[in-house]
Amino acid sequence: MGAQNGKDLLVKVDMDSTGLFQTIAGLRATRISFNAESVDVTTLESQGGWRELLSGAGVKSASISGSGVFKDEGTDERARQLFFDGETPEFQVIIPDFGIVQGVFQVTGIEYAGSYNGEATYEMSLASAGALTFTAL
């Protein structure tokens, strides 16, 4: 895979729980990270004193973060309402020339900022709230 354009990494939200996904407006920077906790099962009998991990155990999670320009569009309103209602709708993350990650996420943080002679901006954080699927492009 060659170099990719950062603006093609898209975060989309299901607008009405019917599979109608729209890109969250105003995002300038996006990030998705995947994590897998390990379960250490090392004992005194572990060969050579090396750590042993239990295969297939632990908790998997993903987090999404983004920042951008506040535009007050429908997706902005949807994200705000999701935060205040604590809902966990479907989101999609389009990773260019890689694939689509889809699953339920909870909006865990929204921050708004602005300066006297600048634009209003926001930052948003999401945490996975269930199993994710991956579809290769």
N, C-alpha and C positions, 0 to 999 in steps of 0.2 A: 504494500500500500504506500503510495507516494504522499507528499504533503497535501493537506486538505485546508480548505478555507474555513476559518473558525466560525463564520456566520452561518455555516451550514449545520452546525450542531444545534438542533432545535429542541425545545421543551414544549410539549403540547399537553393541553388539559381537555378532558371530556367535559364539554360545556353543559350538557343536560342529561347525563347518564344514559345516553342512547348510542354512544360511539361516535358522536360528532366532535372530533378533535380539532382544536385551534391552537396555533402557536401563541404562546404568551407574549403579549405586545411589549415592545420597548426594550427587550433584553439586549444587552450589548456583550455580556460575557456569561457563559454557562459552564457548568462543571458537573460531572457525574462521577461518583466514586463507589466502588464495590468493596465490601469487607467480609471476611470470614474468620470468625473466632476459632481458635484451635482449642482442643481438649488434650491437656498434657496427661499421659498415663505412664510416665517414667517411674520406674521402681529401682530398688537396689540391684535387681537382677538384670536391668537393661544393659544390653551388650555394649561393653566399653564405656559405660556411663553416659552414652548418648541419649538425648531426649527422644522420647517416643510420643507420637501423636495418634489419637484415635481417629481412624479414617471415617469420613462421613458424618462426624459429630460436629457440634458447635452451631453457632447461629450465624446465618448469612444476612447481610443487610446492604442497602444501597442508600446513598444520599445524593440529592441534587441541590445545587445552589446556583444562583444567578443574580446578576445586577444589571440595571439598565435605567432608562429614562421613563419617568412616570408619564403615561399617556392618557389615563382615565378612559380606557376602552373596556369592552365587555369582558375580556380576559382578566384585566386588572380587578374589576368588580368581582368576578368569579373567585379569584385567588383570595381576596379579602374576605369574602363570605365563607369560603372553605376554612380559613383560619378561625374565624369567630364561631363557626358551627362545629368545628372539630371533625369534619367529614373526611373520608378517605376515598376519593374518586380515582378513576383510572387516569394515568398519565402515560405519555409516550416520550421517549428521548430518541431522536434520530441522530445516529452517529454516522457521519458521511463515509461511504465506501466500507462500512463495517456492518451495521445492522440497526435494528429497532429494539429497544428495551421497553417493555410495557408492563404495567402493574399498578397496584393501588399505592398511593403515597399520601402522607399527611403533611399539610403546610405547618411547619414547626416554628417559623419565624418570618416576619415581614418588618423591614425597617424603611422608613422614608426619610429623606434628607434634602436639603436645598440651601443654596446660598443666595445672598442678595442679588448678585449679578450673574447667577448661573441657573441651570435647569434643575427642576425637581427630579430626584433620582430615588431608586428603591433597590433593596436587596431582599432576596427571598431564599428560604431554606426549606427543603422537604426531606422527609424520612420515609423509607419503604415501610409499608404496613401489611405486607403479605408476600406471596410468591410472585416472582417476576418471570416473564417469558422473554426469550431472545429470538428474533427472526433475522437471519443473515440477509444482507442486500446483495 
